[in-house]
Amino acid sequence: MLSGDQDLPDGIGMARLAWTRLPTADGAAAAASTSAAAQDELFVGAVESLDYEVIENYAYREEQAQRSKFWVPYYIMLKWFFALLIGVGTGLAAIFINLAVENFSGWKFTLTFKIIQHSYFVGFLVYILLNLALVFSSVYIITQFAPAAAGSGIPEIKGYLNGVDTHGILLFRTLVGKIFGSIGSVGGGLALGKEGPLVHTGACIASLLGQGGSAKYHLNSRWVQIFESDRDRRDLVTCGCAAGVAAAFRAPVGGVLFALEEVTSWWRSHLMWRVFFTSAVVAVVVRSAMNWCNSGKCGHFGAGGFIIWDISGGQEDYSYQELLPVAIIGVIGGLLGALFNQLTLYITKWRRTYLHKKGKRVQIFEACLISLITSTVSFVLPLLRKCSPCPELEANSGIQCPHPPGTDGNFVNFYCSKDNEYNDLATIFFNSQDDAIRNLFSAKTFHEYSAQSLITFLVMFYSLAVVTFGTAVPAGQFVPGIMIGSTYGRLVGMSVVKFYKKLNVDEGTYALLGAASFLGGSMRMTVSLCVIMVEITNNLQLLPLIMLVLLISKAVGDFFNEGLYEEQARLKGIPLLDSRPKQIMRNMSARDACKNQKVVCLPRVSRVVDIISVLRSNNHNGFPIVDRGQNGEQLVIGLILRSHLLVLLQSKVDFQNTPFPCGPGVLNRHNFSDFVKPPSSKGKSIDDIHLTDDELGLYLDLAPFLNPSPYIVPEDMSLAKVYNLFRQLGLRHIFVVPRPSRAVGLITRKDLLLEEDGDIATTELQSTSVRAHLNGKTPGGNPHLRRPLLDSLMIE
């Protein structure tokens, strides 16, 4: 086979100078030849790695060369415009979900309250049937239409931003299923929230906008299809995640920090500006909707819905004597949060192993059964609780006692014999979750709840939240976590009030600290959660106490297990790369990591039938391309992706009759967009390729389509350094090669400070000096001998 160096650009030709020969499978050197690049990242079924690295093949270079000087300003402007659209779209989706949930809940409680005036049994049946209908609609949508919309979606989105694509998580039907499924599951009274699904909703909106809509449902536009790389889509999805949190909690700064701390693996200042802008847009849209709803045009929306619990009128200061009970709340939050993670992990694993394998009907029956249990518990338990007389309230306190059930306010009258009595258990149980949290956070409501009622609610709701998590409905854990934490926090607050009688202590303050501690102990967030809690409660004075309970709860929880999202991601087979490599990796080399692998290579000019055979015989997603050098040795000239091979095989325009390298005319046959895989899609499959016997006998030159400059590491590099390189750059493949025999250059920081119109001679001083030293020459040699060396520099 001819090497064809005259047909190769400098990028491929010079790669041969830096890359060493691939050893044969014989001998001890076989392990060093094994490349991490050749091993497929197809971990579990529909999970596949993303290509955040730029594939600098011929099509990419030609497209870059053809772009005008106005393309970069247009590209930047379009990014900001899409950030605006993501904010508006996510804000409108949050408005729709909240209005629907609040109105369904309001109609449900209003109708039930009217019926129980005549018969509690009939009201109980109506209450159960209404909840069952809403939950059934949710689980039916998920099982029949959008299976990827089940759960919170945060582990999948976190995996996507970490470099792992799970099929179906960003499709249009997933967005529709997430929105309407959340309305049914939350409106149906299940022990779950809509905040996690809103993060997934924002990510779906961002992805759909980035790809120009949905081609399957004919809702696409080509003029916005500019973000074709996984790297650009990653930035848009990051904006969508922040927008989801900002819309759920009306916390724009918390949304930015959530995206930075919890879901992203790669960050830069330009992205932060756009994420912050997106969150600000969401805040404006949501606030405008709330102002419009204040006029009474939103039905049962009232003052709830867009979760914000103002406790600024509560405790204004704290004493050092309260630090001990605050620390106790942090420890309780860490213990209960870690226990919650472990229980949900066991139950979800059992559910996936035994229940969900039996079909969709079992999933529907399971969700409906949990709905019946939840409705029964929330209705029957308050009936077993004796009512308490209304306390004496200040005239200007703004608190009314009693309130009818299903309305915003404390002291709910439920199954009470007298008009001036209330049921403290019904105040938090027979109510929407938002109103229940508002009641638990309420200030200046001393002795509203008995310890017996709070303990009963804590045990029952904790158990329901554990069992409900993992069912086939959209489910968030923010609001259930806040309810659990605020319950035991209020219990601690009641004890503090009794013990420190002389201090100005408010029970609602400790409910807030308890909510923060449980979320910190379960989700293991600190900075973002701290800001979110401050933003949703409008109380900056409690910031030090919130920071303290978060630090304690996270430390306690980390002692037992990982965070909720990390545990669920591992259960779902999403291979997340943590921020730090494991300690054992520092004692391992790159060769140790890939010594059991076998490299599957393809020659530069390959027969079509051989390519088909390779693709059918393994699931690798990357293949090294080899060619013969001048001495007949095999040299690696680049890497080609499986998806690119499938595109070439399906198009057939590059097939040739001769086994010789092709000419430069191939450049005009393909655009860079031809090789783009739709987001969250399986893409092309080898089963989609249909070729005749004559076509199978033809040849295909792979040089124009490979990546001539993939990342390479020497075989003796520590695995910890390889890990950091892989994660921080968002790579999919890394070549492991024997240590190069000689250096061809050395790049320093100064060599990278290229001015757009500057003199390149001033930036090649360091690398030229090294090469001149290696050749026994001085830097002041012939400049014509130095210039070609710049094209072959290698970071060493």
N, C-alpha and C positions, 0 to 999 in steps of 0.2 A: 504494500500500500504506500502511495506517495504521501509525503508529509504535507505538501501543499503549503509551505510557509509563505509563498508569494501571494497567496489568497487571504492570508490572515492579517488582521490589523495588529498594531503594536500590543494591544491589550492581551491578545492570546499568544502572540509570538514571544513576547517578553516573559509571559508566565512560565514558559519552558525553562528560562534561565534561572528562575527562583525555585521552582518546584523540583523535587527529586523524583527519581524513578520509583515506581510502585514495585516492591519486591514480589517474588513469586510466593505461592502458598507453601513452598518447601522451606524447611529450616526454621530457625527461631525467629527470623525477622518477619514471619507472617503476621504476628500479632501487631507489630508496628504499622503494617500496611493497612490494617483494618481501620476504616474511616467512620467516624461518627456521622459523617455526612450521608453515608449510604444507608444508614438505618432509618427506616420509616418511623414517623411519629404518629402512627395510627394506633392509639392505645386501646380504646374501647369502642368498637362498632362505629358510631357516627362522630367520633372525636378525631380532629385532625389539626395539625399545627398550621399556624398562619405564617405568611411570608412578609415579615416586616422589613426584611432586607431588600434593597433595590436590585433588581435583576438587570444588570447593565449589559444586555445583549445588543445585537445589531439594531433590532427594532426600537429599543429604548433610545439608543444613541442617535438614531436617525430622527426620531421624534423630537428629541431635545434640540438637535441642530436646526430643525425647521421652525421652531417657535420664535416668534418675534420678540422684540424688547418690551412690548406691552403685555406679554403673557404673564409675567411675574406679578405686576400690579393687579391685573385682572384676577389672578389666582388668589392673591391675598384678600382682595375685596370680596371675592365669592366666599371665602372661608368665614369672614365676619358676617356676611349676609346669611349664610347657613346657620351660624350661631344664633342670629336673630330668629330665624324660622324655627329652630329647635326649641328656643325658649317660648315662643308663642304657641307652638304645637303642643308642647308638654304642659304648659299652663292651661290651655283649653281642655286637654284630656283630663287634667286633675279637676278642673271645674265640673266637667261632665260627670266624672265618677263620684265626686263628693255630693253634688246635687242629687244624683240618683240614689246614692246610699242613704242620705239624710231623709229624702222624701219617702223612700220605701220604708225606712224604719219609722218615720213619723206616722205614715198611714197605718202601719202595722200596730203600733202602740195605741194610736187613737181609736182604731176599730176595736182592739182588744179591751181597752178601758171602758168603752161604751157597752160592750157585751157583758163584762163582769159586773156591771151595775145590777144586772138581772140574774146572771148565772155564771159562777166562776168556772164550772165544768165546761160549759159551752165556750166561754172565752179561752179556756185552756186548749180546747180542740182547734179553735180558729187560729190561735197563736202558733200551735204546732204546724198546722197545715200551711200557713203563710210562710213560715221559716223553711218548711220542707220544699215548698214550691220554688223559693228563691235558690236554695242550695242545689236542688235538682237541676235547675236551669244552668247553674254554674258548672256542675260536674258533667252535665251532658255536652255543653259547649267544649269543655276541655277534652273529654274522651273521644268525641266524634269529630271535632273540627281542628283543635289546636293542642295536641298533647304537650308541646314544648312550653305552653303557657302555665303549666302546673307549678306550684311552689312559688317562692319569692322571685326567682330568676337572678338573684344577686350572685350566687356561686357560679352560674353560667357566664354572666357578664364579667365577673372577676376573672374567670378563665379566659374569656375572649381578650381582655386587655392584657392578660399575662402571656398571650400567644397561642391559645387553644380555641379552636372553633368547634362548637357543638352544633350539629345540624339542626336547623329549624328555629333557633332561638331568636333570630332577628327578622323573621319573615312577616309579611303583612297579616297572614291569618293568625300568627302568634300575637301580634298587636291587638287585633280585634278580640281574640279570645281572652287576652289579659284584661282588657277594659271591661268587657261585659261579664267575664267570669268573676272579676273582683267585685262588681256590683252585687252579683248574686250571693257570693260567699260571705262578704261582710254584711250586706243587708240582711242575710239570713241568720245573723246572730252567732256565727261560729267564733270560736276563740282564736281569731287571727285578725290581721290588719291589712290595710291597703297601701302601706307605705313602701314595703319592699317591691310589690308589683308596680308601683309608680316609677321606681328606678328602672325596672325592666321596660316599662312603657316608654320612658324617655329615651332609652338606648335604641329601641325599635324605631321610634320616630326619627332619630338621628341617622340610623343606618339606611332607612328607606329614603330619606331625603338625599343622602350621599350617593345612592345608586340610581337616583332619578325616579323612584317609585317602584311599583311592582309590575313586572312584565307579564306575569301569569294572569293577573286580573286586569290587564290593559289600563293600568293607572300610572303610566310612566311618561317621562318627558326627556328627550335626548339632550336638550340644551343644558341640563344641570348634571349630566353624566361626565363630570370632570374628575371626580375623586375615585379613581379606579384602583388605586393601590391599597393594600391592607393597612399601610401606615397612615394614609389620610383618613380611612374609615375608622381607625383606632382613635384618632383625635376627635372625630365627630361623636363616636359612642361615649367617649369620656365626657364631652359636653352634655350629652343626653343623661348620663348617670347623675351628674351634678344637678341638672335641671329637675330630675325626678325627686331628689331629696328636697330641693328648694321649694318645689310645688307641694310636697307632702306636708312639710312642717312650716312653710312660710319662713324658711331659714336660708337665705341666699349664701351667706358666708359659711354656714354649716354644710351646705351642698358642695361648695368648692373644696372644703377640707375633707369631706367624706370621699370625694373622688380622689383626692391626693393620698389620703391615709389608707383607705380600705380597698379600693378596686384597681387602681392603676399600678403598673410596674415600671412605667416610663413617664418622665415628666420634664417639661422645660418651661421657661418663662413665657414664651409666646402662647403656649397652650393655656397657661394659667390665666392670661388676660382674656382669652376667648371664653374660657369656662366661667370666669367671674362675670363677664358680660352676659352670657347666657342665663346665669342664675339671677342677675339683676332684672333681666327681661321677664323671667318667670315671676319674680316678686311683684313687678308692676302689673302684669296681667292678672295675677291672683288678687292683688289688692283692689284693682278696678272691679273685678267680679264681686268681691265682698261689699264694696260700696254700693254696687247696684242692687245686691241682695238685701241690704239694710232697708230698702224702701218697701220690702214685703213682697217682692215679685218672684221669690224663689221657693214659695210653698213652705214646707216644713224645715227648710234649711236653718232658719233662726240664727242663733249666735254660734252654733257648732259647726262641725264639718272640717274647715281648714284648721287643723289641730293647733290651737294656741291656747294655753291655759295661763291666764294672767294672774300671778300671785304677788304682784308688786305691792299690793295693799296689806300683805301679811307681815311676817317677821322682818324687821329692818336691820337688826344687828344680832350678833351672837357672842357668846362668852367662851373663854378657853375651857370652861367646865363642860361644854358641849362637845369637845373634841373626842372624848371617849365614846359616847353613844354614836357619834358620826363614824368613828373607826369600826365600831361594832356593826353598823349598817353596811360598811364596805366589806367586812368579812362575810356577813350573811349573803350579800349579793354575789360574792365570788363563789361561795359554796353552792348556793341554789342555781347560779348560772352554769357552773361546771356540771352539776347534776342534771340540769335541763339538757345540756348538750349531749351528755352520755345517754340519757334515756331516749331522747329523740333519735340518736344514732342507732341504738339497739332496735327500737320499734320500727324505724324506717327500713332498716336492713331486713327485719323479719317480714315487714309488709311487702317489700320488693321480692323476697325469696318465695313466699308462700301465697300471698293474696293476689298481687297484681299480675302474676303469671297466669292466673285463671281467666283473664279476659276483662273486657270493659264493663261487663255487667256487674262483676264483683266490685270494681272500683266505684261504680254508681251506687250500688247497695251499701258499700262501706260509708261513703259520704252521707247518704241519707240516714243511715243508722246513727252516725255521730250527731247529725242535726237533731234527730229525735231525742237523743240523750241530753244534748245541750239545752234544748228547749224545755225539756222536762225539769232539769235541774234548776234552770233560771226562773221557772214559774213556780215550782212546787216548794223549793227551799224557803223562799220568803213567806209562803203560807204557814210554815211551821214556826216562824219567828214571831214572838209577841211584839205588838206595837208599843212605842214609847210616846209619852206626852211631848208636845212641842216645847222647846226651851223658851225662856224669855229672851227675846232678841231686841237689840237696839232699834229705835225707830228709823234711823238713817242708815241701817246696815245694808239695805237693799235685798235682804234675804226673806223669803216668804215661807211660811210653814202652815199647813202642808202644801205639797205640790202634787198634782195628778201624775201618774206614771207616764213615761214617754215624753215628758216635757223637760226643758232645760231648767235645772234648779235642784236644790237639796231638799231633804225631808219629804220623800215620796209617800203619799198616802196609798197603801196597798193592803187590802184585807184588814182594815182597822175598824173597830166598832164605833169610834168617836171621830168627829170631824177635826179635832185638834190633836190628832195623833199621827205618827209617821212610822214607816217600817224601814229601819236602817239597812237591812239586807237587800230589800227591794231597791233602795236608792242606788246601789251599785250593781245589782244583779239584773233586775227587771228594767233595764235602761240600755241605751246605746253606749258603746264603749267610750266614745268621745265625751259624752255627758257624765259617765261614771268616773272617768279620770278627772274631769273638772270638779266633780263633787269631792273626790279624794284629795285633790290639791287645794280645795277651798280654804280660805283663811277665816279666822274668827268664828269657827264652827266647833267649839270645844264640846266634847262629850256627845257628838252627833252619832258616833258609831261605838258599839260595844266591842270589847275584845273578842267575845264569842263569835259575833257576826264577822269580824275581820278574819279571824282564824278559819272559820267555815268557808268564807269566800276564797281565801288564799289556797286552801287545800283543794277545793273543787275546781277553781279556775286553773290552777297550776296543772292539775291532772288533765283537764280538758285541753289545755294548750299543748301538752305533750302528745296526747293521742291525736289531736287534729293535725298537728304538723306532719306533713308528708302525704296527706290525702290528695286526690286528683283535682284540686281546686287552686286558684291563685291564693297564696297565703304569705303575708308578711308577719314578722315577729317583733316589730318595733312597739306597736300599741299593746299587744299582749304582755310584752316585757315590762312596759311602763305600768300596766295595771297590776301585775304581780309585785313589782318592786314598790309601788306606791302603797300597796296594802300592808306589807310588813314594815315599811318605813313609817306609816301612820301608827302602827302598833308600838314601835319604838318611841315615836313622838308622844304617844299617850303616857308611856312609862316616864319619859323625861319630864312631862308636865307635872306628874304626880311627885316625882323625886325632887326636882328643882322648882319648888313652888314660888320662889322669889324672882326667878328669871322670866324674861319676856320671851316665852317659847311658844311657837305655833305648830300645831300638828301637821298642817299642810306643808310646812317647810320640810319636815322629815319625810313626808310622802314623796316630795320631789327628789330628795337625796336617795331614798330607797329605789325610785325608778331609775336614776342614773347608775346606782350600784349594780342592779340586776342586768341592765344592758351592758355595762362594762364587764361584768362577770361572764356573760354569755357571748357577746359579740367581740369583746376585747378591743373595742375602740376607746380612744382617750381624747385626743385633741378635738376631733370633729364632733364627737358626742358631747363633749363639754360645751362647745359653742352652740350646738343645736339645743341643748337643754336651757341655756341662757336665753337664746332667741325665742323659744316657744313659751317661756314663762315670764319674760320681761323683768327679770330680776338679776341685775349684775352684782348685787352685794353678796349673793350666795356663791359667787364664782370660786373662791378659795375652798369652800366646803365641797362643792361639786368636784373640783380637781382632786381633793383628798380621797373621796370615796371611789372615784374612778381608778386612781392609782392602786388603792388597796384591793379593790375587787378584781382588777386585772391581774395583779400579782398572785392573788389567791387562786383565781381560775387557771392561770398558766401553770400552776403547780400540778394540776390534775389532768388537763387535756388542752386541746387547741380550741380556737374560736369556733362558733357555730358554722360560719360560712366555709371555713377550711375543712371542718369535719364533713359537711355535706358535699363539698366538692370532691373530696376523696371517695366518698361513698358512691358518687355518680361517675366515678372514673375520670375525673378531670385532673390531669397531672399538673398541678400548680407548682411553679418554682418559687420558693420562699425568697425573702429578701437577702438572706445569708446562707451560704453553703454549710452543710453539716461538717462537724469537726473532723470526721473520718476522711473527708475529701482532701484535707491538707496533707495527709500521708499517702495519697494515691496520685498516680500520674494519669495523663490522658490515655496512655497505652493500656493501663489497667482497666479503664472504663470500657474499652472497645476490643479487648483481646479475644472475646468469644464471638465476635461478629465476623461476617464474611462479606467482603466487598463485591458488589455486583456492578461491573463496569461495562460500558458500551464503547466500541470503536467509533472514531469520528465519522466515518462513512459506514453505516450499518445497513444490513439487509432488513427490509420491512418485516419479513417473517421472523427474524431474530428479535427485533424490538417487540413484536407481538408476544413472542414466547417469554421474554423477560418480564413483560408486564403481567402476563397471566400466571407466571410461576411464583411471584412474590408480591408483597404489598408495599415495597419501598416507595418513597415519594421523591427520592433524589438519587441520581446515578452519576458517578464520575465518568467523564469522557476522556478516553486515552487516544493517543496518536503516536506514531513511531518517529523518533528523532533521527538525526543525521547518522548516528551510529547504530540504528536499528533497535534502540531501547524504547520501551513504552514509557511515555511521559503523560501525566495528567494535564489536560489543557482547560478544564473547566467542569462545571456541574450543570446538569439539565434536570428539570423537574418532571415528574410524572405527568402533571396536568399539561405541560407544554408538549410533551410527546403525544398525548392524546389529541391535542389540537392539530398537530402536524399530520397525524394519521387520519384524522377525520377530513381535513381539507384536501389532502392528496396532491396539492399543487406543487409540492416540493419533491415529489418522487422523481428519480432519474434512472436511466438505464445503465450507467457506468459506475463502477466503484471508485471514482475519483472525486476529489473535492470540487465543489461547484464554484462558479464565478460570482462576482459581485451583484449580478442581476437579481439574486434572490432577495435583496433588501427591499424591493418594491412590492413584494407579494404579501406582506403582512404588516399590520399596524400593531403597536404595543397593546392596544385594547383587545386584540384577538386572543391574547393569552390571559386575560383577566378572568378570574373565577368569581361568580356571583357570591356575595357575602352570605354566610350561614347556609351554604348550599353544598350538596355533595359533588357538584360539578359533573364533568363527563366521566364515564366509566368505560372500561375496556370492552364491556358487553355492548356498548353503543357503536363500536367500530365494526363496519362490514366491508370487507375487501374481497376482491376476486383473486383467483389463483395467479393471474398475470401480475396483479398489483403486489401480491406477496413476494414475488420474485424481484421486485425493483429495489433500489437503494435510496438512502436518505442521508444527506450530509447534515450533521447536527451542529457543526461549528457556528453557524450564524445565530443559533437560538439558545446556546448555552450561556451560563454566567461565567465569564472568563476570569473573574476576580473574587471568588468566594473567600471567606475567612479561613485561614489555616493556622494550626498551632503545632509546635514540635511535640514529639511523642513523650518527652520527659517533662512537659509543663505540668504543674500540679493541677489536680482536678478542681480545686477551689478556684484557681484563676480562670480555668475554662468555664466554670459555672458562672462566675461574675461576668465574663465576657459574653456568654450566651444570653444571660438574662438581661443585662443592661442594654445590649444592642438589639434585643428582640430578634435573635437569629433563629433559623430553623435547622441549619446544618453547619457543622464545622468540620473541616478536613483535619485529620491527624496524620502527619507525615513524619518520616525520619528527619532528624536534625539536618538542616542544610549544611553543605560542606564549606561554603564561603559566603561572605556578606557582599552584597552589591550596593549597599548604601545605608545611610543612617539618617532618619528624619527626627528633627527636634521641633520644639514649639515654634521656633522662628521660621522653619521651613513651611509651616502651615499658615503663616500670616501673609497670605498672598493678597496684594492689592489688585483691584479690578483692572486698573490701567497702569500698574506699576511695572518696574523692570524686574523680570524674572531672575536676572543674574544676581540680584542682591539676596534672593531667597534660597538659592541653591548652594550657598557657600559651604554649609556643614556637610551635606551629602557629597558634594564634589571633592571636598578635602579627604573624606574617608576613602572614596574610590581611588583618588589619586595616590593616597598612601598605600593602598593595597596593590596598586600597579607600580609602585616605586617612582611615582612622578610627583611633581609639585603642583599645587593648585593653580599656578600661573601658566599652565600649559595651553595648548591650542584650544580655543573655545569651541571649535567644531567637534572636538573629541569629547567635550563635556556635555553638550546639549542632549544627545541621545540617551545618556545615562539617566536623565531626569525621568524618562518614561519607564524606567525599570526599577525605581526605588522600592524598597520594601521596609516596612516598619519592623525593626528587629529588637 
